[in-house]
Amino acid sequence: MKSIRIAAGLGFYGDSWRPVKASIERGNVQYVASDHLAELTLAILQKGRQRDARLGYTQDLVPMLADLLPLATSHGVKFIMNAGGLNPLGARETLLAALRKLGYNLKVGVVLGDAVLDRLDALQAEGVSLAHMDTGADIATVRARLLFASAYLGARPLVEALDAGADIVLTGRVADAALFLAPLVHELGWRWDDWDRLAQGIVVGHLLECSAQATGGNFGGDWRSIPDLAHIGYPIAEVWENGDAVITKAPGTGGRVSFDTLREQLLYEVHDPAHYLTPDVDVDMTTLHMEEIGPDQVRVSGASGRPAPSTLKIVAGYEDGYMGQATIGYAWPDALAKAQLAAQIITQQMAETGLLPEETLIEYLGYNSIHGPLADPARVDDLNEVYLRIAIRCADKKDAARLGRLLPPLGLSGPPFIGGLGGMTEPRSLLGIWPTLAPRAIIEEYIRVSVEEP
Amino acid sequence: MKKQLVHLAHARSGDKGDKANIAIFAPDRATYDILAREVTPERVRAHFDGIVTGRVERFEVPNVLALNFVLHGALNGGASRSLRSDALGKSLSSALLRMEIEV
């Protein structure tokens, strides 16, 4: 029975591609599928694009491929990447120029049609409400502040690009797992109504899309037992025509592939496991079976699928004010009490100087900055040190910046034994996320696929 | 006898908008049955008082001996607008493991 092997690329914009090299070199893979777009990455890209219209794609695209292509081309490995971000055509232009310079004659496919910001009026005119999926709120409340709006596309246009001979496929927003489903459908000839096989493909994609989270990274179990995290391998899937899969990693890499590391990733960012909705299939994960069949080898089979939903998800992002933040550290003895007094002084001075944020958050790093109210109050005595962190939410950037200026005087006029004053940073712009739904035909009508070579 | 979840299960959490999910994983079927009996969505909602503003849903995933909790209004508006240090809710999983249950 025919099978193909796919390697996980990046798990997010900023992830390392060093482990991808190991997968290409020693993992016997034919494809690398790479996820560069977290929910908020498009907002970062939009800011770049506002400065320079040629930007809008992830800047790791060319360096990553320049580093991997010498190996990849000799092993015949193709790439599927959502690195196109908000500007897949610009990404291709830059990539083709780089490929010419480096002497590669590779076909680059592009998928367009996910970006719908310019079409929101048209969508509304066609009767799509664009109301917030969870709250039902009217999009008019944020319409003027929208930075991007992108629909999650499925694997079909990616398969079209592969069918047309693309060696590298660049997309904008697509369902993360669709990056992995596409080469499976292309190579194994699955039908678009073969729901169980499509479901297996999505499960494989979901297991691989967060790179090392499947191989022992961010592992909530016995993390001490995971070997050699410094050289962690990214997951590789071998998938057969009937949909069965084995998840593994390249020999000689660190990390681990086990029932435990994989089941943690299986449910990562999943809501109802019996209805994991994707553009290509409604996946039921509760029927699947995972079994360790060897060292770093887990067989995954039995996921089942139901027909794809009639709507596609759109996620829009809107400007939502600014965060100002500052930190100051206090030493033993009574470190927490000192930090608490400092917080009281600052909040008092904020009120007296008319700095009235929409929200103020006070955290004590070393005590409760991560678990918040669930931090154990029995453990506060005799802490070696505590950092006060104050964060405020303001509509105006200038207001957010005022917080930082209140902190330095504490060095001379607050409680004793400070260290690490200097955590004042530029206010950070905050982004609201607006998830909504649209009938798929209205979105898919605008999908375009093209393949070009240098 | 009371036992803290950290000694019974492992967990991972993730974000989607202003919702977080926490999946907890049992080492065997007997422990899964105890978790399913004790770690109810109501108890999880009460556990996260002061952090979570909305409801908590629970999904059973016995084929991988897991319970998956979806926490609505868990992330101060969502990772990209949150003021929290743990904006992505990556540590909500370990916060749940503080819970004590009857075994």
Interface residues (C-beta under 8 A of the other chain):
Chain A: E39 L40 A43 D134 N218 F219 G220 G221 D222 F259 D260 R263 E264 Q265 L266 L267 Y268 E269 V270 H271 D272 P273 A274 M285 T286 T287 L288 H289 M290 G317 D320 G321 M323 Q325 E359 L361 E363 L365 S369 I370 H371 G372 P373 L374 D376 R389 A391 I392 R393 L430 L431 G432 I433 P435
Chain B: H10 A11 R12 G14 D15 K16 G17 D18 K19 N21 A23 F25 H47 F48 D49 G50 I51 E57 F59 V61 P62 N63 V64 L65 A66 N68 V70 H72 N76 G77 G78 A79 S80 R81 L83 R84 S85 D86 K90 S91 S93 S94 A95 R98
